[in-house]
Amino acid sequence: MSKKALIAMSGGVDSSIAAKLMKDAGYECIGCTMKLYDNEDVGISKGHTCCSLDDVEDARNVAAANGMPYYVLNFKDGFSECVVRRFVDAYENGRTPNPCIDCNRFMKFDKLFYKAKELGCDYVVTGHYARIEQSGDKYILKKGLDDTKDQSYVLYSMTQEQLKHTLFPIGNLRKTEVREIAEANSFINANKPDSQDICFVPDGDYATFIKRHTGKDYRHGKFIDLEGNVLGEHKGIINYTIGQRKGLGIAYKEPLYVVDIRPDENVVILGNDKALFSTTFEAGDFNWISSEVPKGEIECRVKVRYRQKEQPARVIPLNDNKVRIEFRFPPRAITKGQAAVLYDGDVVLGGGTIL
């Protein structure tokens, strides 16, 4: 009896080829698209987002071409609570979130995971550029083979049970190979551009989205330097993130950057570029992929932003599901709310939220 797989299909080429590969491998496949929000709810009248009608039709077309049943699943309530609310809360508290991590954690590998079980599926399948391997009785999460597309950073929260029942069929392919397969099979989305922005804020204007979502006006406050001198007035802390230079409106003798945000005082701290470099911080809500916390400190490499290269560091496990990370060479703009993800070569050891 063939294994059964629920394929998460966004309408993009990656998940479409993942579906085809599973079908070709003999799996009984069900295609689905998660309906996460109504465009009007996030101020989008039309356009190519992950929940647009165009994307649903592209996914439906590919599923039909592969002889797969296809469903649109309504996950709007869960997305609003587990992703959008957390996104807004982070900015209101001076942090810079990565909602793609929350979407994977709470939607694809939680709510969709349980839907797959309800449907009697053995696996959830996505178009992520990452790899899962088994080593003894443990499952290992590894980088995707195409290092220009690797998405392991946003998957660090996966558990052993989730890894056991998840497949990433394109993890061993390069993006060029994925498009070649799509073109060879005349997929309607073979040359569809990759999504570059947060799906529910496609114009990148996070502050306007937050204001519209909450209906709030955010208090202006003070820009101050590291010595406490007032430099000017900011327009509300939701407008700023660590490392930001543009949009400050401050004339000064040297370039200034946001180096800290203090929501309790409603102040934004500005400093020069050197002030953005630090060597030590803590990360919480930490997930060790192996499910086992190291008994002592470890040496590995750590990535603190999706687009940054990982750097050598010492990691010390702490109580309360936290770790302290000490870099050999200070990276730039370590930012509260972003993820710190640990690597041993191409193996993901775990990750957590920067505190």
Stockholm file with secondary structure:
# STOCKHOLM 1.0

chainA/1-355         MSKKALIAMSGGVDSSIAAKLMKDAGYECIGCTMKLYDNEDVGISKGHTCCSLDDVEDARNVAAANGMPYYVLNFKDGFSECVVRRFVDAYENGRTPNPCIDCNRFMKFDKLFYKAKELGCDYVVTGHYARIEQSGDKYILKKGLDDTKDQSYVLYSMTQEQLKHTLFPIGNLRKTEVREIAEANSFINANKPDSQDICFVPDGDYATFIKRHTGKDYRHGKFIDLEGNVLGEHKGIINYTIGQRKGLGIAYKEPLYVVDIRPDENVVILGNDKALFSTTFEAGDFNWISSEVPKGEIECRVKVRYRQKEQPARVIPLNDNKVRIEFRFPPRAITKGQAAVLYDGDVVLGGGTIL
#=GR chainA/1-355 SS CCCEEEEECCSSHHHHHHHHHHHHTTCEEEEEEEECCCGGGGTCCSSSCTTSHHHHHHHHHHHHHTTCCEEEEECHHHHIIIIIHHHHHHHHTTCCCCHHHHIIIIIIIIIHHHHHHHTTCSEEECCCSEEEEEETTEEEEEECSCTTTCCGGGGTTCCHHHHHTEECTTTTSCHHHHHHHHHHTTCTTTTCCCCCSCTTCTTCCHHHHHHHHHCCCCCCEEEECTTCCEEEEESCGGGCCTTCCTTCCCCCSSCCEEEEEETTTTEEEEECGGGGBCSEEEEEEEEETTSCCCSSCEEEEEESSTTSCCEEEEEEEETTTEEEEEESSCCBCCCTTSEEEEEETTEEEEEEEEC
#=GC SS_cons         CCCEEEEECCSSHHHHHHHHHHHHTTCEEEEEEEECCCGGGGTCCSSSCTTSHHHHHHHHHHHHHTTCCEEEEECHHHHIIIIIHHHHHHHHTTCCCCHHHHIIIIIIIIIHHHHHHHTTCSEEECCCSEEEEEETTEEEEEECSCTTTCCGGGGTTCCHHHHHTEECTTTTSCHHHHHHHHHHTTCTTTTCCCCCSCTTCTTCCHHHHHHHHHCCCCCCEEEECTTCCEEEEESCGGGCCTTCCTTCCCCCSSCCEEEEEETTTTEEEEECGGGGBCSEEEEEEEEETTSCCCSSCEEEEEESSTTSCCEEEEEEEETTTEEEEEESSCCBCCCTTSEEEEEETTEEEEEEEEC
//
